[in-house]
Amino acid sequence: MGTYNPYENVVTMIRDAGDRLGYKECDYIATMYPERELKVSFPVRMDDGTVKMFEGYRVQHSSSRGPCKGGIRYHPDSDENEVKALAAWMTFKCAVVGIPYGGAKGAVKVDPSTLSRNELERLTRRFTAMIAPMLGPERDIPAPDINTNGEIMGWIMDTYSMLKGYAIPGVVTGKPIDIGGSLGRPEATGRGVMITTREILKKLNMSVEKTRVVVQGMGNVGSVSARLLSEQGAAVIAVSDVSGGIFRESGLDIPDILRFLEEKGNLLKDYKQSGVTYVSNQELLALPTDVLIPAAMENQINGDNAANVKAKLIIEGANGPTTVEADKILEANGIVVVPDILANAGGVVVSYFEWVQNIQSLMWDEDEINKAQARIMCKAIETVYENYHGKNISLRTSAYMIALKKLVTAKKTRGIFP
């Protein structure tokens, strides 16, 4: 296997969707290249007085359908290709669910667990200042991603507001409620995964009750998905984090696990409960189950391990967890894969609600937000499923076709400047 390049995966999917729609390459060529890529290097003063250099990125993939939107992650393995791919996935995700945004993504190469809270704040504020010329409520709106959270979004919003001279809450989403965040936003991606799982199971004449579910990754998305699905009556039989996974055939006590993980420093490898056995992340992906939710990082199900997957249905909670090579193997084995650009779009839907509330200086209640999110998600799921049903294509291809059609239409309608 060559070096994994997630952006090549994106381009392969775009070409495939373009061919199936009968487009010439010149119709969709703009979607194969990011509009802007910024790479920055910046110093941060550490607590001991030394100065360390860090590298960061912000990529805007497309603004054809509106301002660019996408998270910022802090991860030591982040690089340009990963950020470019994540930005492109955001473009297609927003188009699939009909949100008037394009895609962007950002990252800093850092392991945040090695920084103190003060160092993390200084790094965040300096990175924000470095990419500030690209940001703005009408231009590019970041959000939390891997290893970033509401507090970090608050620092970004404050830094940007200080540079502009007045409060601009709409520059980021996923902020704390006290400074313009939206109710329902922390749970939004996981809630979207639960809605997608429930709706697709209905299509397959299965119900959520008693359905066996395996969740890889117990970060924000995985933990919320596991909790909401167990509340719906599903048996979550295995979950994992960076330390490995835990399994119990009869189903795990998800509320108890979440209470355990809430304590700082606790990892699943130290979780003790009767009947619980320990599995590696690779073993977890191969467990016999009805539903598998990869909610960790990209490139988890690939050409090396796809043949071992025994789930009937994969719901992609993470971005890009399945490679193009793996898709072919899963399809040949009759496994239905619900793509990331549909399954985890619940987060950007509620981010859009947050942004709308900010620019209109409004506050919606949580029930209103959850109902609106479910309505948008269910409509998108229905459209993608209808386009797929009875045709010799995957749900991923169906979603890309729907999104690409919207992007090409937007580009044609706007025309090419000058």
C-alpha positions as CSV (number, residue, x, y, z in Angstrom):
1,M,0.0,0.0,0.0
2,G,1.3,3.5,-0.9
3,T,1.1,6.4,1.4
4,Y,-2.6,7.2,2.2
5,N,-3.6,10.5,0.8
6,P,-7.2,11.4,1.8
7,Y,-7.4,14.2,-0.9
8,E,-6.9,11.6,-3.6
9,N,-9.9,9.7,-2.2
10,V,-12.0,12.9,-2.5
11,V,-11.0,13.5,-6.1
12,T,-11.8,9.9,-7.0
13,M,-15.3,10.3,-5.6
14,I,-15.8,13.6,-7.4
15,R,-14.7,12.1,-10.8
16,D,-17.0,9.1,-10.3
17,A,-20.0,11.3,-9.4
18,G,-19.2,13.6,-12.4
19,D,-19.1,10.7,-14.8
20,R,-22.3,9.2,-13.6
21,L,-24.0,12.6,-13.9
22,G,-22.8,12.8,-17.5
23,Y,-20.7,15.9,-16.8
24,K,-17.5,16.9,-18.7
25,E,-14.5,17.4,-16.4
26,C,-14.6,21.2,-17.2
27,D,-18.1,21.3,-15.6
28,Y,-16.8,20.2,-12.1
29,I,-13.1,20.9,-12.3
30,A,-13.3,23.8,-9.8
31,T,-14.5,21.3,-7.1
32,M,-11.2,19.3,-7.4
33,Y,-9.1,22.2,-6.3
34,P,-9.3,24.2,-3.0
35,E,-9.9,27.9,-3.5
36,R,-7.4,29.0,-0.9
37,E,-4.7,27.2,1.3
38,L,-2.9,29.0,4.0
39,K,0.0,27.5,5.9
40,V,1.4,29.4,8.9
41,S,4.3,29.0,11.3
42,F,4.1,30.9,14.6
43,P,5.9,31.2,17.9
44,V,4.3,30.5,21.3
45,R,5.8,31.4,24.6
46,M,5.7,28.3,26.9
47,D,5.2,28.4,30.7
48,D,8.9,27.9,31.3
49,G,9.8,31.0,29.3
50,T,11.1,29.1,26.2
51,V,9.6,29.8,22.8
52,K,8.3,27.0,20.6
53,M,7.3,27.1,16.9
54,F,4.1,25.5,15.7
55,E,2.7,24.9,12.2
56,G,-1.0,25.4,11.3
57,Y,-3.3,25.3,8.2
58,R,-6.6,26.8,7.0
59,V,-8.0,25.6,3.7
60,Q,-11.1,27.0,2.0
61,H,-12.3,24.5,-0.5
62,S,-15.3,26.2,-2.0
63,S,-17.4,29.4,-1.5
64,S,-19.8,28.8,-4.5
65,R,-22.8,28.2,-2.3
66,G,-22.0,30.5,0.6
67,P,-19.3,31.3,3.3
68,C,-16.8,28.5,4.0
69,K,-17.5,26.4,7.1
70,G,-15.5,23.8,8.9
71,G,-13.7,22.8,12.1
72,I,-10.2,23.4,13.5
73,R,-8.4,20.3,14.9
74,Y,-5.3,20.1,17.1
75,H,-3.5,16.9,16.2
76,P,0.2,16.0,15.9
77,D,-0.4,14.0,12.6
78,S,-2.3,16.7,10.8
79,D,-0.9,17.8,7.4
80,E,-2.0,19.7,4.3
81,N,-3.5,16.7,2.5
82,E,-5.7,15.8,5.5
83,V,-6.9,19.4,5.9
84,K,-7.6,19.8,2.1
85,A,-9.7,16.5,2.2
86,L,-11.6,17.6,5.3
87,A,-12.4,21.0,3.7
88,A,-13.7,19.3,0.6
89,W,-15.8,16.8,2.6
90,M,-17.3,19.9,4.3
91,T,-18.3,21.4,0.9
92,F,-20.1,18.2,-0.1
93,K,-21.6,17.7,3.4
94,C,-23.2,21.2,3.3
95,A,-24.5,20.6,-0.2
96,V,-26.0,17.2,0.6
97,V,-28.1,18.6,3.5
98,G,-28.8,21.9,1.6
99,I,-27.1,24.3,4.0
100,P,-25.9,27.5,2.2
101,Y,-22.2,27.1,3.0
102,G,-19.0,25.9,1.3
103,G,-16.3,23.9,3.0
104,A,-13.2,24.8,5.0
105,K,-11.0,23.2,7.6
106,G,-8.1,24.1,9.8
107,A,-5.5,22.4,11.9
108,V,-2.5,22.9,14.1
109,K,0.2,20.2,14.3
110,V,0.2,19.8,18.1
111,D,-0.6,17.2,20.8
112,P,-2.7,19.5,23.1
113,S,-2.4,17.0,26.0
114,T,1.3,18.2,26.3
115,L,0.3,21.8,26.8
116,S,-0.9,23.6,29.9
117,R,-4.3,25.4,29.7
118,N,-2.4,28.8,29.5
119,E,-0.1,27.5,26.7
120,L,-3.2,26.1,24.8
121,E,-4.9,29.5,25.1
122,R,-1.8,31.4,23.8
123,L,-1.4,28.9,20.9
124,T,-5.1,29.3,20.0
125,R,-5.0,33.1,20.1
126,R,-1.8,33.3,18.1
127,F,-3.1,30.8,15.5
128,T,-6.3,32.8,15.2
129,A,-4.4,36.0,14.6
130,M,-2.3,34.3,11.9
131,I,-5.4,33.1,10.0
132,A,-7.7,36.1,10.9
133,P,-7.5,37.6,7.3
134,M,-9.4,34.5,6.0
135,L,-12.1,34.5,8.8
136,G,-15.3,36.3,9.3
137,P,-19.1,35.5,9.6
138,E,-19.5,36.2,5.9
139,R,-16.3,34.6,4.8
140,D,-15.1,31.6,6.9
141,I,-16.6,30.3,10.1
142,P,-14.6,27.7,12.2
143,A,-16.0,25.2,14.7
144,P,-14.7,22.5,17.1
145,D,-13.1,19.3,15.7
146,I,-10.8,16.7,17.2
147,N,-9.1,18.0,20.4
148,T,-10.8,21.4,20.3
149,N,-14.0,22.4,22.1
150,G,-16.3,25.3,23.1
151,E,-13.7,26.9,25.3
152,I,-11.2,27.1,22.4
153,M,-13.9,28.5,20.1
154,G,-14.5,31.2,22.8
155,W,-10.9,32.2,22.6
156,I,-11.0,32.3,18.8
157,M,-14.1,34.5,18.9
158,D,-12.6,36.8,21.5
159,T,-9.3,37.1,19.6
160,Y,-11.0,37.9,16.3
161,S,-13.4,40.4,18.1
162,M,-10.4,42.1,19.7
163,L,-8.7,42.5,16.3
164,K,-11.9,44.0,14.9
165,G,-12.7,46.2,17.9
166,Y,-16.2,44.8,18.7
167,A,-17.9,41.5,19.5
168,I,-18.4,39.2,16.6
169,P,-20.0,36.0,17.9
170,G,-20.8,34.8,14.4
171,V,-17.2,34.2,13.5
172,V,-17.2,30.7,15.1
173,T,-19.9,28.1,16.0
174,G,-19.8,25.6,18.8
175,K,-19.1,28.4,21.4
176,P,-20.3,28.3,25.0
177,I,-23.9,29.4,25.4
178,D,-22.9,32.5,27.5
179,I,-21.2,34.1,24.5
180,G,-23.7,33.3,21.7
181,G,-23.5,29.5,21.4
182,S,-26.6,27.6,20.4
183,L,-28.6,25.1,22.6
184,G,-28.2,21.6,21.2
185,R,-24.9,22.3,19.4
186,P,-22.6,20.1,21.6
187,E,-24.8,17.0,20.9
188,A,-25.7,17.9,17.3
189,T,-23.3,15.6,15.4
190,G,-24.0,12.6,17.6
191,R,-27.8,13.3,17.4
192,G,-27.5,13.4,13.6
193,V,-25.7,10.0,13.6
194,M,-28.6,8.6,15.8
195,I,-31.2,10.1,13.4
196,T,-29.4,8.6,10.4
197,T,-29.0,5.2,12.0
198,R,-32.7,5.1,12.9
199,E,-33.9,6.3,9.5
200,I,-31.7,3.9,7.5
201,L,-32.6,0.9,9.7
202,K,-36.3,1.7,8.9
203,K,-35.4,1.6,5.2
204,L,-33.8,-1.9,5.8
205,N,-36.9,-3.0,7.7
206,M,-35.0,-3.2,11.0
207,S,-35.9,-1.3,14.2
208,V,-33.5,0.5,16.6
209,E,-34.8,-1.7,19.5
210,K,-32.4,-4.6,20.2
211,T,-30.2,-3.6,17.3
212,R,-26.5,-4.4,18.2
213,V,-24.3,-1.4,17.8
214,V,-20.5,-1.0,17.9
215,V,-18.9,2.5,18.3
216,Q,-15.3,3.2,17.5
217,G,-14.2,6.4,19.3
218,M,-15.8,7.9,22.4
219,G,-15.1,11.5,21.8
220,N,-18.0,14.0,21.4
221,V,-19.6,12.2,18.4
222,G,-19.1,8.6,19.5
223,S,-20.2,9.2,23.1
224,V,-23.4,11.1,22.1
225,S,-24.3,8.6,19.4
226,A,-23.8,5.7,21.9
227,R,-25.9,7.4,24.5
228,L,-28.8,8.4,22.2
229,L,-28.9,5.0,20.5
230,S,-29.0,3.2,23.8
231,E,-31.8,5.5,24.9
232,Q,-33.6,4.4,21.7
233,G,-33.4,0.8,22.8
234,A,-30.3,-0.3,20.9
235,A,-27.8,-2.7,22.6
236,V,-24.4,-0.9,22.3
237,I,-22.2,-4.0,22.6
238,A,-18.7,-2.4,22.2
239,V,-17.1,1.0,22.4
240,S,-13.4,2.2,22.2
241,D,-11.1,5.1,22.7
242,V,-7.4,5.6,22.1
243,S,-6.5,3.0,24.8
244,G,-8.6,0.2,23.2
245,G,-12.1,-1.1,23.4
246,I,-14.5,-2.9,25.7
247,F,-17.1,-5.5,24.7
248,R,-20.1,-7.1,26.4
249,E,-22.4,-9.4,24.3
250,S,-25.5,-8.4,26.2
251,G,-24.8,-4.7,25.8
252,L,-22.8,-2.1,27.8
253,D,-24.0,0.3,30.5
254,I,-23.4,3.4,28.4
255,P,-24.5,6.0,31.1
256,D,-22.0,4.3,33.6
257,I,-19.2,4.4,30.9
258,L,-19.8,8.1,30.2
259,R,-19.7,8.9,33.9
260,F,-16.4,7.0,34.1
261,L,-14.9,8.8,31.1
262,E,-16.0,12.3,32.4
263,E,-13.2,12.1,35.0
264,K,-10.1,13.6,33.6
265,G,-7.4,11.0,32.7
266,N,-9.8,8.0,32.7
267,L,-9.5,5.6,29.7
268,L,-11.5,2.6,28.7
269,K,-8.6,0.2,29.3
270,D,-9.2,0.9,33.1
271,Y,-13.0,0.5,33.0
272,K,-14.1,-2.4,35.1
273,Q,-17.6,-4.0,35.0
274,S,-18.8,-7.6,35.2
275,G,-18.9,-9.4,31.9
276,V,-16.8,-6.8,30.1
277,T,-13.9,-8.0,28.0
278,Y,-11.2,-5.9,26.4
279,V,-10.6,-5.7,22.6
280,S,-8.2,-3.8,20.4
281,N,-9.5,-1.1,18.0
282,Q,-8.8,-3.5,15.1
283,E,-10.7,-6.4,16.8
284,L,-13.6,-4.0,17.6
285,L,-14.0,-3.2,13.8
286,A,-14.3,-6.9,13.1
287,L,-17.0,-7.7,15.7
288,P,-20.2,-9.3,14.5
289,T,-22.8,-6.5,14.8
290,D,-25.8,-4.9,13.1
291,V,-24.4,-1.4,13.1
292,L,-20.8,-0.2,13.2
293,I,-20.2,3.5,13.8
294,P,-16.6,4.5,13.1
295,A,-16.4,7.9,15.0
296,A,-12.6,8.3,15.5
297,M,-10.3,9.3,12.7
298,E,-10.0,9.0,8.9
299,N,-8.5,5.8,7.3
300,Q,-9.8,3.4,9.9
301,I,-11.5,0.9,7.5
302,N,-9.0,0.4,4.6
303,G,-7.8,-2.2,2.1
304,D,-6.0,-4.1,4.8
305,N,-9.0,-4.7,7.2
306,A,-12.2,-4.1,5.3
307,A,-12.7,-7.9,4.5
308,N,-12.8,-8.5,8.3
309,V,-15.8,-6.2,8.9
310,K,-18.9,-8.2,9.9
311,A,-21.4,-5.4,10.4
312,K,-24.5,-5.2,8.2
313,L,-24.5,-1.4,8.3
314,I,-21.8,1.2,8.7
315,I,-22.7,4.7,9.7
316,E,-19.7,7.0,9.3
317,G,-19.6,9.2,12.4
318,A,-16.0,10.4,11.7
319,N,-14.9,12.2,8.5
320,G,-13.3,9.8,5.9
321,P,-13.1,6.7,8.1
322,T,-13.4,4.4,5.0
323,T,-11.0,4.5,2.0
324,V,-12.1,4.1,-1.6
325,E,-10.3,0.7,-1.7
326,A,-12.3,-0.4,1.4
327,D,-15.6,0.8,-0.1
328,K,-15.3,-1.7,-2.9
329,I,-14.6,-4.6,-0.5
330,L,-17.5,-3.7,1.7
331,E,-19.9,-3.3,-1.2
332,A,-18.9,-6.7,-2.6
333,N,-19.7,-8.2,0.9
334,G,-23.1,-6.6,0.9
335,I,-22.4,-4.1,3.7
336,V,-24.4,-0.9,3.4
337,V,-22.2,2.2,4.1
338,V,-23.9,5.5,5.0
339,P,-21.3,8.1,4.1
340,D,-19.8,10.7,6.4
341,I,-21.1,13.6,4.3
342,L,-24.6,12.6,5.2
343,A,-24.3,10.6,8.5
344,N,-22.3,13.2,10.5
345,A,-23.9,16.3,8.9
346,G,-26.0,17.0,12.0
347,G,-23.2,19.1,13.4
348,V,-23.0,21.6,10.5
349,V,-26.8,21.8,10.4
350,V,-26.9,23.1,14.0
351,S,-23.7,25.2,13.4
352,Y,-25.8,26.9,10.7
353,F,-28.6,27.5,13.2
354,E,-26.1,29.0,15.6
355,W,-24.7,31.3,12.9
356,V,-28.2,32.4,11.9
357,Q,-29.0,33.2,15.6
358,N,-25.8,35.2,15.9
359,I,-26.2,37.3,12.8
360,Q,-29.8,38.0,13.6
361,S,-29.2,38.4,17.4
362,L,-31.8,35.8,18.2
363,M,-32.0,32.8,20.6
364,W,-34.0,29.7,19.7
365,D,-35.0,27.1,22.2
366,E,-33.5,23.6,22.2
367,D,-36.7,21.8,21.2
368,E,-37.1,24.1,18.1
369,I,-33.4,23.4,17.2
370,N,-33.7,19.6,17.5
371,K,-37.0,19.5,15.5
372,A,-35.4,21.6,12.7
373,Q,-32.3,19.5,12.7
374,A,-34.3,16.2,12.4
375,R,-36.4,17.7,9.6
376,I,-33.4,18.7,7.5
377,M,-31.5,15.4,8.2
378,C,-34.6,13.3,7.4
379,K,-35.2,15.1,4.1
380,A,-31.5,14.7,3.1
381,I,-31.5,11.0,4.1
382,E,-34.7,10.5,2.0
383,T,-33.2,12.2,-1.0
384,V,-29.9,10.3,-0.9
385,Y,-31.8,7.0,-0.4
386,E,-34.3,7.6,-3.2
387,N,-31.4,8.4,-5.6
388,Y,-29.6,5.2,-4.5
389,H,-32.5,2.7,-4.3
390,G,-32.7,0.2,-7.1
391,K,-29.7,1.6,-8.9
392,N,-26.3,0.0,-9.1
393,I,-24.6,2.6,-6.9
394,S,-23.6,3.0,-3.3
395,L,-25.1,5.5,-0.9
396,R,-21.8,7.4,-1.0
397,T,-22.0,7.8,-4.7
398,S,-25.6,8.8,-4.4
399,A,-24.7,11.5,-1.9
400,Y,-21.8,12.8,-4.0
401,M,-24.0,13.0,-7.1
402,I,-26.6,15.0,-5.3
403,A,-24.0,17.4,-3.8
404,L,-21.9,17.7,-7.0
405,K,-25.1,18.6,-9.0
406,K,-25.8,21.5,-6.5
407,L,-22.2,22.7,-6.7
408,V,-22.0,22.6,-10.5
409,T,-25.4,24.4,-10.7
410,A,-24.2,27.1,-8.3
411,K,-21.0,27.6,-10.3
412,K,-22.8,27.8,-13.6
413,T,-25.4,30.2,-12.2
414,R,-22.8,32.5,-10.8
415,G,-20.5,32.2,-13.8
416,I,-16.7,32.5,-13.8
417,F,-15.1,35.8,-12.8
418,P,-14.0,37.9,-14.5
